[in-house]
Protein backbone atom coordinates (compact mmCIF):
# COMPACT_ATOMS: atom_id res chain seq x y z
CA UNK A 1 0.00 0.00 0.00
CA UNK A 2 1.11 3.54 -0.75
CA UNK A 3 2.01 6.48 1.48
CA UNK A 4 -0.22 9.35 0.30
CA UNK A 5 -0.52 13.03 1.22
CA UNK A 6 -3.79 14.81 0.49
CA UNK A 7 -3.45 18.60 0.60
CA UNK A 8 -6.88 20.13 1.08
CA UNK A 9 -9.65 18.33 2.95
CA UNK A 10 -12.76 20.06 1.66
CA UNK A 11 -15.90 18.47 0.24
CA UNK A 12 -13.83 16.77 -2.46
CA UNK A 13 -10.48 16.28 -0.75
CA UNK A 14 -11.85 14.64 2.40
CA UNK A 15 -13.93 11.97 0.59
CA UNK A 16 -10.91 11.21 -1.60
CA UNK A 17 -8.64 10.86 1.42
CA UNK A 18 -11.20 8.73 3.26
CA UNK A 19 -11.67 6.38 0.30
CA UNK A 20 -7.91 5.93 -0.10
CA UNK A 21 -7.61 5.21 3.62
CA UNK A 22 -10.41 2.64 3.45
CA UNK A 23 -8.58 0.93 0.60
CA UNK A 24 -5.64 0.35 2.91
CA UNK A 25 -3.30 3.19 1.93
CA UNK A 26 -1.34 5.15 4.52
CA UNK A 27 -3.06 8.52 4.15
CA UNK A 28 -2.09 11.83 5.73
CA UNK A 29 -4.23 14.93 5.31
CA UNK A 30 -2.95 18.49 5.36
CA UNK A 31 -5.10 21.55 5.90
CA UNK A 32 -4.71 25.12 7.02
CA UNK A 33 -7.35 25.32 9.77
CA UNK A 34 -8.24 22.82 12.50
CA UNK A 35 -10.71 20.26 11.22
CA UNK A 36 -14.35 20.50 12.25
CA UNK A 37 -14.60 16.74 11.82
CA UNK A 38 -12.80 13.64 13.02
CA UNK A 39 -10.74 11.66 10.54
CA UNK A 40 -9.50 8.06 10.80
CA UNK A 41 -6.12 9.16 9.45
CA UNK A 42 -3.57 11.77 10.62
CA UNK A 43 -4.39 15.39 9.75
CA UNK A 44 -1.57 17.93 9.84
CA UNK A 45 -2.03 21.69 10.12
CA UNK A 46 0.11 23.86 7.86
CA UNK A 47 -0.19 26.96 5.71
CA UNK A 48 1.29 25.94 2.36
CA UNK A 49 1.71 29.61 1.53
CA UNK A 50 4.33 29.81 4.30
CA UNK A 51 7.42 27.63 3.62
CA UNK A 52 8.37 27.55 7.30
CA UNK A 53 5.15 25.72 8.19
CA UNK A 54 6.23 22.80 5.97
CA UNK A 55 9.61 22.19 7.59
CA UNK A 56 8.45 19.29 9.73
CA UNK A 57 6.44 17.67 6.92
CA UNK A 58 7.75 14.26 5.92
CA UNK A 59 8.98 13.85 2.36
CA UNK A 60 8.26 10.12 2.36
CA UNK A 61 5.19 10.06 0.11
CA UNK A 62 4.54 8.29 -3.17
CA UNK A 63 1.52 10.35 -4.20
CA UNK A 64 0.54 13.94 -3.47
CA UNK A 65 -3.01 15.06 -4.19
CA UNK A 66 -3.31 18.84 -4.44
CA UNK A 67 -7.03 19.59 -3.93
CA UNK A 68 -6.99 23.09 -2.50
CA UNK A 69 -9.53 25.89 -2.33
CA UNK A 70 -8.54 29.57 -2.31
CA UNK A 71 -11.22 30.43 0.25
CA UNK A 72 -12.45 33.34 -1.87
CA UNK A 73 -12.49 34.82 -5.35
CA UNK A 74 -9.72 37.33 -4.72
CA UNK A 75 -6.82 37.16 -7.15
CA UNK A 76 -4.36 37.29 -4.26
CA UNK A 77 -5.93 34.17 -2.75
CA UNK A 78 -5.46 32.21 -5.96
CA UNK A 79 -1.86 33.33 -6.23
CA UNK A 80 -1.10 32.47 -2.60
CA UNK A 81 -2.80 29.07 -2.52
CA UNK A 82 -2.42 27.63 -6.01
CA UNK A 83 0.85 29.15 -7.18
CA UNK A 84 2.87 29.98 -4.06
CA UNK A 85 1.45 27.03 -2.13
CA UNK A 86 2.28 24.54 -4.87
CA UNK A 87 5.72 26.09 -5.36
CA UNK A 88 6.48 25.69 -1.65
CA UNK A 89 5.36 22.06 -1.66
CA UNK A 90 7.42 21.24 -4.75
CA UNK A 91 10.50 22.85 -3.22
CA UNK A 92 9.95 20.91 -0.02
CA UNK A 93 9.66 17.58 -1.82
CA UNK A 94 12.62 18.37 -4.07
CA UNK A 95 14.73 17.48 -1.03
CA UNK A 96 13.44 13.91 -1.12
CA UNK A 97 15.42 11.11 -2.71
CA UNK A 98 12.29 10.26 -4.71
CA UNK A 99 9.70 13.04 -4.91
CA UNK A 100 6.02 12.04 -4.99
CA UNK A 101 3.91 12.14 -8.12
CA UNK A 102 1.47 15.03 -7.86
CA UNK A 103 -2.15 14.95 -9.00
CA UNK A 104 -3.38 18.54 -9.09
CA UNK A 105 -6.94 19.83 -9.39
CA UNK A 106 -7.30 22.79 -11.74
CA UNK A 107 -10.21 24.25 -13.68
CA UNK A 108 -11.57 24.57 -17.22
CA UNK A 109 -11.55 28.33 -16.59
CA UNK A 110 -8.05 28.23 -18.12
CA UNK A 111 -9.87 28.09 -21.47
CA UNK A 112 -11.08 31.50 -22.58
CA UNK A 113 -12.98 30.44 -25.69
CA UNK A 114 -16.50 31.92 -25.74
CA UNK A 115 -17.96 31.32 -29.21
CA UNK A 116 -19.28 27.86 -28.44
CA UNK A 117 -16.05 26.13 -29.48
CA UNK A 118 -15.28 22.59 -28.40
CA UNK A 119 -12.18 22.43 -26.19
CA UNK A 120 -10.05 19.54 -24.99
CA UNK A 121 -6.61 19.04 -23.47
CA UNK A 122 -4.90 20.12 -26.70
CA UNK A 123 -6.86 23.36 -27.06
CA UNK A 124 -5.20 26.72 -26.57
CA UNK A 125 -5.37 27.99 -22.99
CA UNK A 126 -6.05 31.69 -22.85
CA UNK A 127 -7.59 32.57 -19.48
CA UNK A 128 -9.89 35.57 -19.38
CA UNK A 129 -9.66 36.13 -15.62
CA UNK A 130 -6.68 36.86 -13.42
CA UNK A 131 -7.64 33.97 -11.12
CA UNK A 132 -7.55 31.52 -14.03
CA UNK A 133 -4.18 32.93 -15.08
CA UNK A 134 -2.76 31.90 -11.70
CA UNK A 135 -4.26 28.43 -12.11
CA UNK A 136 -2.53 28.07 -15.45
CA UNK A 137 0.72 29.37 -13.98
CA UNK A 138 0.46 26.73 -11.25
CA UNK A 139 -0.09 24.01 -13.85
CA UNK A 140 3.05 25.13 -15.67
CA UNK A 141 4.96 25.17 -12.40
CA UNK A 142 4.00 21.54 -11.90
CA UNK A 143 5.01 20.48 -15.41
CA UNK A 144 8.32 22.33 -15.12
CA UNK A 145 9.08 20.37 -11.94
CA UNK A 146 8.57 16.93 -13.49
CA UNK A 147 6.71 15.48 -16.46
CA UNK A 148 5.38 12.63 -14.31
CA UNK A 149 2.82 14.92 -12.67
CA UNK A 150 -0.83 15.11 -13.72
CA UNK A 151 -3.45 17.89 -13.81
CA UNK A 152 -7.22 17.37 -13.78
CA UNK A 153 -9.28 20.33 -15.00
CA UNK A 154 -12.78 20.25 -13.51
CA UNK A 155 -15.58 22.22 -15.11
CA UNK A 156 -18.39 23.73 -12.98
CA UNK A 157 -18.81 21.57 -9.89
CA UNK A 158 -22.33 20.97 -8.59
CA UNK A 159 -23.94 18.75 -5.99
CA UNK A 160 -24.78 19.03 -2.28
CA UNK A 161 -24.22 22.63 -1.19
CA UNK A 162 -23.52 23.68 -4.79
CA UNK A 163 -27.09 24.24 -5.98
CA UNK A 164 -26.89 27.78 -7.28
CA UNK A 165 -28.50 26.85 -10.62
CA UNK A 166 -31.53 25.45 -8.80
CA UNK A 167 -31.78 28.63 -6.75
CA UNK A 168 -31.37 30.70 -9.90
CA UNK A 169 -34.13 28.76 -11.64
CA UNK A 170 -36.47 29.61 -8.77
CA UNK A 171 -36.19 33.31 -9.62
CA UNK A 172 -37.40 32.85 -13.24
CA UNK A 173 -34.90 35.48 -14.34
CA UNK A 174 -34.34 36.09 -18.06
CA UNK A 175 -31.96 33.57 -19.65
CA UNK A 176 -29.93 33.79 -22.85
CA UNK A 177 -31.57 31.55 -25.44
CA UNK A 178 -30.05 32.66 -28.76
CA UNK A 179 -27.28 32.38 -29.54
CA UNK A 180 -26.93 29.40 -27.17
CA UNK A 181 -24.74 29.91 -24.12
CA UNK A 182 -23.17 26.54 -23.32
CA UNK A 183 -22.68 25.14 -19.84
CA UNK A 184 -20.18 22.59 -18.59
CA UNK A 185 -20.48 20.75 -15.32
CA UNK A 186 -19.32 17.82 -13.24
CA UNK A 187 -21.06 16.39 -10.19
CA UNK A 188 -19.17 16.49 -6.92
CA UNK A 189 -19.33 12.69 -6.67
CA UNK A 190 -17.72 12.37 -10.09
CA UNK A 191 -14.95 14.75 -8.98
CA UNK A 192 -14.12 12.38 -6.15
CA UNK A 193 -14.41 9.31 -8.38
CA UNK A 194 -12.21 10.81 -11.12
CA UNK A 195 -9.43 11.60 -8.64
CA UNK A 196 -9.61 8.10 -7.18
CA UNK A 197 -9.62 6.58 -10.66
CA UNK A 198 -6.51 8.47 -11.78
CA UNK A 199 -4.81 7.93 -8.41
CA UNK A 200 -5.23 4.18 -8.85
CA UNK A 201 -3.66 4.40 -12.31
CA UNK A 202 -0.70 6.38 -11.01
CA UNK A 203 -0.11 4.07 -8.07
CA UNK A 204 -0.30 1.02 -10.33
CA UNK A 205 2.32 2.52 -12.63
CA UNK A 206 -0.08 2.54 -15.56
CA UNK A 207 0.41 5.12 -18.32
CA UNK A 208 -1.36 8.39 -17.55
CA UNK A 209 -1.21 11.58 -19.60
CA UNK A 210 -0.24 14.91 -18.12
CA UNK A 211 -3.68 16.52 -18.30
CA UNK A 212 -7.32 15.43 -18.22
CA UNK A 213 -10.41 17.53 -18.75
CA UNK A 214 -13.17 16.31 -16.41
CA UNK A 215 -16.66 17.42 -17.42
CA UNK A 216 -19.80 15.39 -18.03
CA UNK A 217 -20.99 14.18 -21.44
CA UNK A 218 -23.53 16.94 -22.02
CA UNK A 219 -22.30 20.54 -22.43
CA UNK A 220 -25.87 21.72 -22.88
CA UNK A 221 -27.13 25.25 -23.56
CA UNK A 222 -28.03 27.17 -20.40
CA UNK A 223 -31.60 27.62 -21.70
CA UNK A 224 -32.10 23.86 -21.91
CA UNK A 225 -30.67 23.27 -18.45
CA UNK A 226 -32.70 26.00 -16.76
CA UNK A 227 -35.90 24.96 -18.54
CA UNK A 228 -35.42 21.37 -17.43
CA UNK A 229 -34.67 22.35 -13.82
CA UNK A 230 -37.72 24.63 -13.73
CA UNK A 231 -39.89 21.77 -14.93
CA UNK A 232 -38.36 19.33 -12.43
CA UNK A 233 -38.88 21.64 -9.46
CA UNK A 234 -42.23 23.04 -10.63
CA UNK A 235 -40.91 26.57 -11.01
CA UNK A 236 -42.06 29.12 -13.55
CA UNK A 237 -40.47 28.59 -16.95
CA UNK A 238 -37.52 30.87 -17.69
CA UNK A 239 -37.96 33.96 -19.81
CA UNK A 240 -35.90 34.32 -22.98
CA UNK A 241 -33.56 37.28 -22.75
CA UNK A 242 -33.02 39.52 -25.75
CA UNK A 243 -29.38 39.12 -26.81
CA UNK A 244 -27.42 40.27 -29.82
CA UNK A 245 -25.99 37.76 -32.28
CA UNK A 246 -22.48 38.31 -30.91
CA UNK A 247 -23.39 37.52 -27.29
CA UNK A 248 -20.84 35.27 -25.52
CA UNK A 249 -21.54 31.56 -25.92
CA UNK A 250 -18.94 30.08 -23.56
CA UNK A 251 -17.26 26.82 -24.65
CA UNK A 252 -18.05 23.10 -24.82
CA UNK A 253 -15.76 20.76 -22.90
CA UNK A 254 -14.86 17.41 -24.42
CA UNK A 255 -14.00 14.52 -22.07
CA UNK A 256 -12.83 11.96 -24.64
CA UNK A 257 -9.35 11.54 -23.15
CA UNK A 258 -10.74 10.72 -19.71
CA UNK A 259 -13.37 8.29 -20.96
CA UNK A 260 -10.80 6.64 -23.24
CA UNK A 261 -8.74 5.97 -20.11
CA UNK A 262 -11.71 3.97 -18.86
CA UNK A 263 -13.66 6.37 -16.67
CA UNK A 264 -17.48 6.20 -16.75
CA UNK A 265 -19.41 9.15 -15.36
CA UNK A 266 -21.88 8.47 -12.57
CA UNK A 267 -23.76 11.63 -13.58
CA UNK A 268 -23.32 11.82 -17.34
CA UNK A 269 -25.74 14.73 -17.81
CA UNK A 270 -27.39 17.52 -15.85
CA UNK A 271 -30.57 15.41 -16.05
CA UNK A 272 -28.90 12.81 -13.84
CA UNK A 273 -27.60 15.26 -11.27
CA UNK A 274 -30.46 17.75 -10.99
CA UNK A 275 -33.32 15.30 -10.48
CA UNK A 276 -35.80 16.59 -7.92
CA UNK A 277 -35.47 14.28 -4.89
CA UNK A 278 -39.03 15.16 -3.86
CA UNK A 279 -40.52 13.57 -6.99
N, C-alpha and C positions, 0 to 999 in steps of 0.2 A: 504494500500500500504506500501511497505517496504522502510526502510532507507538503502541505498546501497552505499558502497565506491568502486570505481574502481581505482585500482592502476596501472597506465600505460595507456596512451591514444594514442597509436600508431594506425597502420592501422587495428588492430583487436580490441584493447581496446576501441577506440573511437566509432566505430559502435555499439559495445556491450552497452556501456554507453548510447548512443543516443537512442537505441531501448528500453532500460529499462526505460529511461526518458519518451519516447513517450507512454509507457504502463502505465504511471501514478505513477511510483515509484519516491521516493525522492533520486535522484542520486547526488553524489559528486565525482568529478574526482580528482586524485592526480597525479602530474607529476613533474619532476625535473626541466625542463626548461620552460620558458614562452611559452604559446601556440601560434602557428602561425595561429590559427583559432579561430573563435568565437564558443562558446558552449552555449546551452540553459539551462545549469545547472552550479552550482558553480564548479570552478576548482582551487584547492589549489596547491601551489608550495612547495615542500619539497624534500629533499634528504634522501631517506629511509636508505641510508648507514650511516647517521649521526643521532643518537638518539635524539639529541637536537632539530633537525628540526621538530620532531614529537610532541613536548610537547604541542602545542596548538591544536593538532588534536583531534576532538571529539571521544569519544569511543562509541557513541550511534548509532551503525550500526548493522543491522541484518545479512548482507551478505557483505563479502569482496571478490572482484575479484582481483587476483594477476596476471596481464597480462603484465609483465615487459620485457624489452629488455636490454641486457647488453651494447649495443652501440658499440660493437666490439667483436672480437674473443679472446681477451686476457683472460687468465685464471683468472687474478686478477679481471677483470670486472665481470666475472661470480660469483666469490666468493663474491664480494662487493654487487652486486645487488640481486642475487638469495638467497644466504645464509645469509649474514649479514643483507641485507635489510629485508628479511622475518623475521629473528630473532628479529630485532628491532620492527617490526610491531606487532609480537606476544607478545613481552614483553609489548608494549604499551597497547594492548587490554586486557592483563591479568589483568589490573587494573579495567576493567569494571565489573559491577555486572553480566552481561551476555555477554560474548565475542561473536563476530560475527562468523558465519560459513564461512570458507575460501574455495574458489574455485581457485586452483592454476593451471597455465599453465606450463607444463613441456614438455619433448621431448622424442621421442622413441630412442634418442641417448643413453639413459641409458641401452639399450640392446646392448651387444657387439657381439652377435652371427653373424657369417659371412660365414656359410656353407649352406645358403639357408633355414635355419630352420624357421618354423612357430613360432611366439612369440605372447603371449597375456599377460594379466595382471598377470597371475600366473607364467610366465616364470622367470627364473633367471635373475637378473639385474647385469651385469658385464661390466660397462662402459670401453671403450677403451681409451677415451680421458680424460684429466684432467678437461675440461669444463663440460663434462657429469657427472663426479664424483661429482662436486659441485651441479649440478642439483639433483642428487640422494640424496646427503646430505641434500639439502633443503627439498626434499620430506619427508625424515625421520624426519627432524625437525618439519614439520607440523603434521605428525602422532603422534609424541611424545607429542605435545601440546594438541591434542584432537582427538579422533577417529571420530568425526563428520565431519572433514574436507574432502575435495575431491581433487584429482589430475587428470588432463586431460593431457595425453601425446600425443602431436601432432607429426605426422611424417613430412616429408618435405613439407613445405607450399609453394604453388604457387598461381599465380593470378596476378592482376595488379601490375606492378613494381617488380614482382618476376618471370621473364621470362628467367632465365638463361639457361634452357634446350632448349628453342627456339633459343636463341643466339648461344648455343653450336652446335645445329643441323645445323646452317648456315655455320659452319666451315668445315663440313664433315670430322671431325677428326676420327681416328680409334676408334672403340667401341668394348668392350668385348662382344663376342657372345657366346663362349663356354669356360668353363661352364657358364651358365647364371648368370648374376649379377642382383639381384632383386632390384626393386625400390619401395618405399612407399611414398605416397603423400596424401595431403589433400588440397582442394581449400580454399583460404582465406575466401570465403563466407561461406563455411561449418564450418570453425573455429569459426566464429561469431555465426552461427546458433547452433552449438554444445554447446557453452557456455551459450547461451540464453536458450536452451532446458534444460540443467542441472540446471541452475539457477532457472528456473520455478519449477522444481521438488523440489529443496531444500527449496524454499520459501513456497511451498505448503505443506511441511512436509512429502512428499512422500519418500519412502525408496530409498536411493541412495548408491551405493557402494563406497569404498574409492578411487578407481582408475579406470579410463577408458582410453583405447587406442583408439585414434581417427585418423583413416587412411581410405582411400576409399576402395572399395570392390575389387580392382584389383592391387595387388602387382606384377606388370608385369616386365619381364626382361627388362633391359635397352635397349637392342638391339631392342626389339619390339616397345618400346616407341619412340626411336630416329628415327626408320624407319618410323613410322606412322607420326611423326611430320614433317620429311623431305618431305613425300608425301603431307601432308596437305599444307605446305608452299612452295611447288615446289622447294625444295632444292635438291642438289645432295644426292643420297642415301649414308648412312654411309658405311664406310669400316670396315670389320671385322678385329679386332686386333688379333694377334697371342698370345694366353695365354696358360700357362701350366695348367694341370688338377687340380692343387691345388690353382688356383687363387681365391681370395676372392669372395664370392657370395652374401654378405650382408645377410639380413634376410627378412622374409615375415610377415607383421603385420596383425593380425587377429582382426576384429572389432566386433566380435559376442556379447560381453557384451553390447556395446553401442547400437547396433541395437536391441538387446533383450529388452532394456529399452524403445524402441519405436522410436529411431531416424532413419530417412530416409535421406540418402545423396542426396544433390542437384546435386553434381558432383560425380557419383559413380565410374567413371573410368577416366583415363587420356584422353580418347577419348571424354568425355564430356567437359573437362576443357581446352583442347588445340585445339579446333576447330579454324580454321582460319577465323577470322571475315570478311576477304575480300572476301571469297567465298560465 
